[in-house]
Amino acid sequence: MELLAGKKLTFWYAAARPASLGQSLSPYVLGTVLALGAFLSQRAQGLVSEQGLLLGLLLAVAGLAGVAFAHLGLNLFDDYFDYRGGAVARRKELQEGGMRARMGKCAYLEAGVTLDETRRVALLFVAVALVLGLVVLLVRGWEVLVFAGCALVLGLAYAGPPLRLSYHGLGELVIGVIFGPLVVVAAYFVACGRIDPIALWTSVPTGLLALNIVHTHAIMDFEPDKAARRTTLAVALGSRKVAAGISAAIVAGAYGVTVTGVALGYLPLLSLAVLLTVPMAVVLLRRVFAYAAGQDPPFVYRRWMGPMEHWDAIVARGIDWFMSRWYLSRNLLMAFVLVLAVAGLTPLYGGW
């Protein structure tokens, strides 16, 4: 197809870094499942019809597809702006000069795909997301436009000019806002047409852990980003060790907000089961602190740490030092969200 620059959809899907979809889809699924729990509770009281439940689920599926296309499209835009701005070339020079830096991003551009083709496909993905968003908008109302508009503006401003927020120490905050409050609350609203306290409370720890994925990435890229003149939060803090401390505070904040929400009665009691994810958080933070101290202890993958796609190939390529920490931060978010979603289906929450 010409729209896909002569490539298959699977090519562009792989180029758009689908491993990162857990960062956006798990918060969206959380919001949807919480709305389903509210629906089922109200259905039992005769307050909601089966037609209303079915409509909510259909809109949720449309929204889920829209979020996926938007995320993949914005990933391609991120590649487009980074490559056009010379950031990828500078990182390659640094690596060739002996600096430890993960490469592989924009490999398809290095292989001959043009910037124009990348921009065209990115626009196509975002356009599909907007069409799906329009369908939801026509049913749910103007609030959907606010959610979608904020996410699109922040997503494009993440690496795109003139703001280029990820180059000025604000990229992590953008990710936290998009994949926390925006996605979780939007998903809840799309599914049931309103916003309840449970959606707001769960969106905060979700956003913090999504932010921590990017921050963990930036800690490992501290020297390359600094040399390439990209100011991440870690670079702005001026030290990998300080940045590691902030990572610990972020993760602790996610648990703290959840426990507080339960104590105040805004979250189901079963939400305390997020404490079962503490071992994963401990492994992640130990590895982050070790890296910040210039150490790289051996990593042994265990199934309870969550999925780590293509792990054998990653080890063979010698990038397990990077991907082990990235996967752990992503999997912590996904496990945390899974617990909150299951808790949202329990009858223990008294706010419905």
Contacts in CASP RR format, 6 or more apart in sequence:
PFRMAT RR
TARGET T0000
AUTHOR 0000-0000-0000
METHOD contacts of the structure
MODEL  1
MELLAGKKLTFWYAAARPASLGQSLSPYVLGTVLALGAFLSQRAQGLVSE
QGLLLGLLLAVAGLAGVAFAHLGLNLFDDYFDYRGGAVARRKELQEGGMR
ARMGKCAYLEAGVTLDETRRVALLFVAVALVLGLVVLLVRGWEVLVFAGC
ALVLGLAYAGPPLRLSYHGLGELVIGVIFGPLVVVAAYFVACGRIDPIAL
WTSVPTGLLALNIVHTHAIMDFEPDKAARRTTLAVALGSRKVAAGISAAI
VAGAYGVTVTGVALGYLPLLSLAVLLTVPMAVVLLRRVFAYAAGQDPPFV
YRRWMGPMEHWDAIVARGIDWFMSRWYLSRNLLMAFVLVLAVAGLTPLYG
GW
3 120 0 8 1.000
3 121 0 8 1.000
3 124 0 8 1.000
4 11 0 8 1.000
4 12 0 8 1.000
4 121 0 8 1.000
4 124 0 8 1.000
5 113 0 8 1.000
5 114 0 8 1.000
5 117 0 8 1.000
5 120 0 8 1.000
5 121 0 8 1.000
7 113 0 8 1.000
7 117 0 8 1.000
7 121 0 8 1.000
11 108 0 8 1.000
12 72 0 8 1.000
12 76 0 8 1.000
12 121 0 8 1.000
12 125 0 8 1.000
13 72 0 8 1.000
15 76 0 8 1.000
15 79 0 8 1.000
15 108 0 8 1.000
15 113 0 8 1.000
16 72 0 8 1.000
16 73 0 8 1.000
16 75 0 8 1.000
16 76 0 8 1.000
16 125 0 8 1.000
17 72 0 8 1.000
17 75 0 8 1.000
17 105 0 8 1.000
18 72 0 8 1.000
19 309 0 8 1.000
19 330 0 8 1.000
20 71 0 8 1.000
20 75 0 8 1.000
20 330 0 8 1.000
21 68 0 8 1.000
21 71 0 8 1.000
21 72 0 8 1.000
22 330 0 8 1.000
22 333 0 8 1.000
22 334 0 8 1.000
23 71 0 8 1.000
23 175 0 8 1.000
23 179 0 8 1.000
23 210 0 8 1.000
23 213 0 8 1.000
23 330 0 8 1.000
23 333 0 8 1.000
24 67 0 8 1.000
24 68 0 8 1.000
24 70 0 8 1.000
24 71 0 8 1.000
24 178 0 8 1.000
24 179 0 8 1.000
24 183 0 8 1.000
25 64 0 8 1.000
25 67 0 8 1.000
25 68 0 8 1.000
25 71 0 8 1.000
26 333 0 8 1.000
26 334 0 8 1.000
26 337 0 8 1.000
26 338 0 8 1.000
27 179 0 8 1.000
27 180 0 8 1.000
27 183 0 8 1.000
27 184 0 8 1.000
27 187 0 8 1.000
27 203 0 8 1.000
27 206 0 8 1.000
27 207 0 8 1.000
27 210 0 8 1.000
27 337 0 8 1.000
28 63 0 8 1.000
28 64 0 8 1.000
28 67 0 8 1.000
28 183 0 8 1.000
28 184 0 8 1.000
28 186 0 8 1.000
28 187 0 8 1.000
29 64 0 8 1.000
29 187 0 8 1.000
29 337 0 8 1.000
29 341 0 8 1.000
30 184 0 8 1.000
30 187 0 8 1.000
30 202 0 8 1.000
30 206 0 8 1.000
30 337 0 8 1.000
30 340 0 8 1.000
30 341 0 8 1.000
31 183 0 8 1.000
31 184 0 8 1.000
31 185 0 8 1.000
31 187 0 8 1.000
31 188 0 8 1.000
31 191 0 8 1.000
31 199 0 8 1.000
31 202 0 8 1.000
31 341 0 8 1.000
32 60 0 8 1.000
32 64 0 8 1.000
32 187 0 8 1.000
32 188 0 8 1.000
32 190 0 8 1.000
32 191 0 8 1.000
33 341 0 8 1.000
33 342 0 8 1.000
33 344 0 8 1.000
33 345 0 8 1.000
34 184 0 8 1.000
34 188 0 8 1.000
34 196 0 8 1.000
34 198 0 8 1.000
34 199 0 8 1.000
34 202 0 8 1.000
34 340 0 8 1.000
34 341 0 8 1.000
34 344 0 8 1.000
35 56 0 8 1.000
35 60 0 8 1.000
35 187 0 8 1.000
35 188 0 8 1.000
35 190 0 8 1.000
35 191 0 8 1.000
35 192 0 8 1.000
35 199 0 8 1.000
36 57 0 8 1.000
36 191 0 8 1.000
36 345 0 8 1.000
37 344 0 8 1.000
37 345 0 8 1.000
37 352 0 8 1.000
38 192 0 8 1.000
38 196 0 8 1.000
38 198 0 8 1.000
38 352 0 8 1.000
39 48 0 8 1.000
39 52 0 8 1.000
39 53 0 8 1.000
39 56 0 8 1.000
39 191 0 8 1.000
39 192 0 8 1.000
40 345 0 8 1.000
41 347 0 8 1.000
41 352 0 8 1.000
42 48 0 8 1.000
42 352 0 8 1.000
43 50 0 8 1.000
43 53 0 8 1.000
55 139 0 8 1.000
56 190 0 8 1.000
56 191 0 8 1.000
56 192 0 8 1.000
57 191 0 8 1.000
59 135 0 8 1.000
59 136 0 8 1.000
59 139 0 8 1.000
59 140 0 8 1.000
59 190 0 8 1.000
59 191 0 8 1.000
60 187 0 8 1.000
60 190 0 8 1.000
60 191 0 8 1.000
62 132 0 8 1.000
62 133 0 8 1.000
62 135 0 8 1.000
62 136 0 8 1.000
63 132 0 8 1.000
63 133 0 8 1.000
63 136 0 8 1.000
63 187 0 8 1.000
63 190 0 8 1.000
64 187 0 8 1.000
65 132 0 8 1.000
66 128 0 8 1.000
66 129 0 8 1.000
66 132 0 8 1.000
66 133 0 8 1.000
67 129 0 8 1.000
67 183 0 8 1.000
67 187 0 8 1.000
69 125 0 8 1.000
69 126 0 8 1.000
69 128 0 8 1.000
69 129 0 8 1.000
69 132 0 8 1.000
70 125 0 8 1.000
70 126 0 8 1.000
70 129 0 8 1.000
70 151 0 8 1.000
70 152 0 8 1.000
72 125 0 8 1.000
73 121 0 8 1.000
73 122 0 8 1.000
73 125 0 8 1.000
73 126 0 8 1.000
73 129 0 8 1.000
74 122 0 8 1.000
74 126 0 8 1.000
74 155 0 8 1.000
74 156 0 8 1.000
74 158 0 8 1.000
76 118 0 8 1.000
76 119 0 8 1.000
76 121 0 8 1.000
76 122 0 8 1.000
76 125 0 8 1.000
77 119 0 8 1.000
77 122 0 8 1.000
77 126 0 8 1.000
77 155 0 8 1.000
77 156 0 8 1.000
77 159 0 8 1.000
77 160 0 8 1.000
78 158 0 8 1.000
78 159 0 8 1.000
78 166 0 8 1.000
79 105 0 8 1.000
79 106 0 8 1.000
79 109 0 8 1.000
79 118 0 8 1.000
80 115 0 8 1.000
80 118 0 8 1.000
80 119 0 8 1.000
80 122 0 8 1.000
81 159 0 8 1.000
81 160 0 8 1.000
81 161 0 8 1.000
81 164 0 8 1.000
82 88 0 8 1.000
82 105 0 8 1.000
82 106 0 8 1.000
82 159 0 8 1.000
83 89 0 8 1.000
83 106 0 8 1.000
83 109 0 8 1.000
83 115 0 8 1.000
83 118 0 8 1.000
84 115 0 8 1.000
87 228 0 8 1.000
87 230 0 8 1.000
88 105 0 8 1.000
88 106 0 8 1.000
88 109 0 8 1.000
90 227 0 8 1.000
90 228 0 8 1.000
90 229 0 8 1.000
91 101 0 8 1.000
91 103 0 8 1.000
91 224 0 8 1.000
91 228 0 8 1.000
92 103 0 8 1.000
94 101 0 8 1.000
94 223 0 8 1.000
94 224 0 8 1.000
94 227 0 8 1.000
94 228 0 8 1.000
95 101 0 8 1.000
95 103 0 8 1.000
95 224 0 8 1.000
99 223 0 8 1.000
99 224 0 8 1.000
99 227 0 8 1.000
100 223 0 8 1.000
100 224 0 8 1.000
101 221 0 8 1.000
101 223 0 8 1.000
101 224 0 8 1.000
102 220 0 8 1.000
102 221 0 8 1.000
102 319 0 8 1.000
102 322 0 8 1.000
108 118 0 8 1.000
109 115 0 8 1.000
109 118 0 8 1.000
126 152 0 8 1.000
130 148 0 8 1.000
130 152 0 8 1.000
133 144 0 8 1.000
133 148 0 8 1.000
136 144 0 8 1.000
136 190 0 8 1.000
137 144 0 8 1.000
137 145 0 8 1.000
137 148 0 8 1.000
140 189 0 8 1.000
140 190 0 8 1.000
140 193 0 8 1.000
143 189 0 8 1.000
144 186 0 8 1.000
144 189 0 8 1.000
144 190 0 8 1.000
147 182 0 8 1.000
147 185 0 8 1.000
147 186 0 8 1.000
147 189 0 8 1.000
148 186 0 8 1.000
150 182 0 8 1.000
151 178 0 8 1.000
151 182 0 8 1.000
151 183 0 8 1.000
151 186 0 8 1.000
154 165 0 8 1.000
154 174 0 8 1.000
154 177 0 8 1.000
154 178 0 8 1.000
154 182 0 8 1.000
155 174 0 8 1.000
155 178 0 8 1.000
157 163 0 8 1.000
157 164 0 8 1.000
157 165 0 8 1.000
157 174 0 8 1.000
158 165 0 8 1.000
158 166 0 8 1.000
158 171 0 8 1.000
158 174 0 8 1.000
158 175 0 8 1.000
159 165 0 8 1.000
159 166 0 8 1.000
159 167 0 8 1.000
165 171 0 8 1.000
165 173 0 8 1.000
165 174 0 8 1.000
166 174 0 8 1.000
166 230 0 8 1.000
166 232 0 8 1.000
167 229 0 8 1.000
167 230 0 8 1.000
167 231 0 8 1.000
168 231 0 8 1.000
169 231 0 8 1.000
169 232 0 8 1.000
169 233 0 8 1.000
169 235 0 8 1.000
169 236 0 8 1.000
171 214 0 8 1.000
171 232 0 8 1.000
171 233 0 8 1.000
172 211 0 8 1.000
172 214 0 8 1.000
172 215 0 8 1.000
172 218 0 8 1.000
172 232 0 8 1.000
172 233 0 8 1.000
173 211 0 8 1.000
173 233 0 8 1.000
175 207 0 8 1.000
175 210 0 8 1.000
175 211 0 8 1.000
175 213 0 8 1.000
175 214 0 8 1.000
176 207 0 8 1.000
176 208 0 8 1.000
176 210 0 8 1.000
176 211 0 8 1.000
176 214 0 8 1.000
177 207 0 8 1.000
178 210 0 8 1.000
179 206 0 8 1.000
179 207 0 8 1.000
179 210 0 8 1.000
180 203 0 8 1.000
180 204 0 8 1.000
180 206 0 8 1.000
180 207 0 8 1.000
180 210 0 8 1.000
181 200 0 8 1.000
181 203 0 8 1.000
181 204 0 8 1.000
181 207 0 8 1.000
183 203 0 8 1.000
183 206 0 8 1.000
184 199 0 8 1.000
184 202 0 8 1.000
184 203 0 8 1.000
184 206 0 8 1.000
184 207 0 8 1.000
185 195 0 8 1.000
185 199 0 8 1.000
185 200 0 8 1.000
185 203 0 8 1.000
188 195 0 8 1.000
188 196 0 8 1.000
188 199 0 8 1.000
189 195 0 8 1.000
189 199 0 8 1.000
196 351 0 8 1.000
196 352 0 8 1.000
197 266 0 8 1.000
197 351 0 8 1.000
198 266 0 8 1.000
198 267 0 8 1.000
198 268 0 8 1.000
198 344 0 8 1.000
198 349 0 8 1.000
198 351 0 8 1.000
201 257 0 8 1.000
201 258 0 8 1.000
201 261 0 8 1.000
201 266 0 8 1.000
201 267 0 8 1.000
202 258 0 8 1.000
202 267 0 8 1.000
202 271 0 8 1.000
202 340 0 8 1.000
204 254 0 8 1.000
204 257 0 8 1.000
205 253 0 8 1.000
205 254 0 8 1.000
205 255 0 8 1.000
205 256 0 8 1.000
205 257 0 8 1.000
205 258 0 8 1.000
205 274 0 8 1.000
205 336 0 8 1.000
205 340 0 8 1.000
206 254 0 8 1.000
206 333 0 8 1.000
206 336 0 8 1.000
206 337 0 8 1.000
206 340 0 8 1.000
207 254 0 8 1.000
208 250 0 8 1.000
208 251 0 8 1.000
208 253 0 8 1.000
208 254 0 8 1.000
208 257 0 8 1.000
209 250 0 8 1.000
209 251 0 8 1.000
209 254 0 8 1.000
209 329 0 8 1.000
209 332 0 8 1.000
209 333 0 8 1.000
209 336 0 8 1.000
210 333 0 8 1.000
211 250 0 8 1.000
212 247 0 8 1.000
212 250 0 8 1.000
212 251 0 8 1.000
212 254 0 8 1.000
212 329 0 8 1.000
212 332 0 8 1.000
212 333 0 8 1.000
213 326 0 8 1.000
213 329 0 8 1.000
213 330 0 8 1.000
213 333 0 8 1.000
215 232 0 8 1.000
215 233 0 8 1.000
215 234 0 8 1.000
215 243 0 8 1.000
215 246 0 8 1.000
215 247 0 8 1.000
215 250 0 8 1.000
216 247 0 8 1.000
216 284 0 8 1.000
216 288 0 8 1.000
216 325 0 8 1.000
216 326 0 8 1.000
216 328 0 8 1.000
216 329 0 8 1.000
217 326 0 8 1.000
217 329 0 8 1.000
218 225 0 8 1.000
218 232 0 8 1.000
218 233 0 8 1.000
218 234 0 8 1.000
218 235 0 8 1.000
218 243 0 8 1.000
219 234 0 8 1.000
219 240 0 8 1.000
219 243 0 8 1.000
219 244 0 8 1.000
219 247 0 8 1.000
219 288 0 8 1.000
219 291 0 8 1.000
219 292 0 8 1.000
220 291 0 8 1.000
220 321 0 8 1.000
220 322 0 8 1.000
220 325 0 8 1.000
220 326 0 8 1.000
221 232 0 8 1.000
221 234 0 8 1.000
222 232 0 8 1.000
222 234 0 8 1.000
222 235 0 8 1.000
222 240 0 8 1.000
222 243 0 8 1.000
225 231 0 8 1.000
225 232 0 8 1.000
225 234 0 8 1.000
225 235 0 8 1.000
226 235 0 8 1.000
233 243 0 8 1.000
233 246 0 8 1.000
234 240 0 8 1.000
234 243 0 8 1.000
237 243 0 8 1.000
237 246 0 8 1.000
240 291 0 8 1.000
240 292 0 8 1.000
240 294 0 8 1.000
241 289 0 8 1.000
241 292 0 8 1.000
241 293 0 8 1.000
243 292 0 8 1.000
244 285 0 8 1.000
244 288 0 8 1.000
244 289 0 8 1.000
244 291 0 8 1.000
244 292 0 8 1.000
245 289 0 8 1.000
247 285 0 8 1.000
247 288 0 8 1.000
248 285 0 8 1.000
248 288 0 8 1.000
248 289 0 8 1.000
251 281 0 8 1.000
251 284 0 8 1.000
251 285 0 8 1.000
251 332 0 8 1.000
254 336 0 8 1.000
255 274 0 8 1.000
255 275 0 8 1.000
255 278 0 8 1.000
255 281 0 8 1.000
258 267 0 8 1.000
258 271 0 8 1.000
258 272 0 8 1.000
258 274 0 8 1.000
258 340 0 8 1.000
259 272 0 8 1.000
261 267 0 8 1.000
261 271 0 8 1.000
262 268 0 8 1.000
262 269 0 8 1.000
262 271 0 8 1.000
262 272 0 8 1.000
265 349 0 8 1.000
265 350 0 8 1.000
265 351 0 8 1.000
266 351 0 8 1.000
267 340 0 8 1.000
267 343 0 8 1.000
267 349 0 8 1.000
268 343 0 8 1.000
268 344 0 8 1.000
268 346 0 8 1.000
268 348 0 8 1.000
268 349 0 8 1.000
269 343 0 8 1.000
269 346 0 8 1.000
269 348 0 8 1.000
270 339 0 8 1.000
270 342 0 8 1.000
270 343 0 8 1.000
270 344 0 8 1.000
270 346 0 8 1.000
270 348 0 8 1.000
271 339 0 8 1.000
271 340 0 8 1.000
271 343 0 8 1.000
271 344 0 8 1.000
273 339 0 8 1.000
273 342 0 8 1.000
273 343 0 8 1.000
274 336 0 8 1.000
274 339 0 8 1.000
274 340 0 8 1.000
276 339 0 8 1.000
277 332 0 8 1.000
277 335 0 8 1.000
277 336 0 8 1.000
277 339 0 8 1.000
279 304 0 8 1.000
280 304 0 8 1.000
280 305 0 8 1.000
280 306 0 8 1.000
280 328 0 8 1.000
280 331 0 8 1.000
280 332 0 8 1.000
280 335 0 8 1.000
281 332 0 8 1.000
283 305 0 8 1.000
283 328 0 8 1.000
284 325 0 8 1.000
284 328 0 8 1.000
284 329 0 8 1.000
284 332 0 8 1.000
287 297 0 8 1.000
287 299 0 8 1.000
287 324 0 8 1.000
287 325 0 8 1.000
287 328 0 8 1.000
288 325 0 8 1.000
290 296 0 8 1.000
290 297 0 8 1.000
291 321 0 8 1.000
291 325 0 8 1.000
296 321 0 8 1.000
299 320 0 8 1.000
299 321 0 8 1.000
299 324 0 8 1.000
301 308 0 8 1.000
301 311 0 8 1.000
301 324 0 8 1.000
305 327 0 8 1.000
305 328 0 8 1.000
305 331 0 8 1.000
306 327 0 8 1.000
306 331 0 8 1.000
306 334 0 8 1.000
306 335 0 8 1.000
307 327 0 8 1.000
307 331 0 8 1.000
308 314 0 8 1.000
308 323 0 8 1.000
308 324 0 8 1.000
308 327 0 8 1.000
308 331 0 8 1.000
311 320 0 8 1.000
314 320 0 8 1.000
314 323 0 8 1.000
343 349 0 8 1.000
END
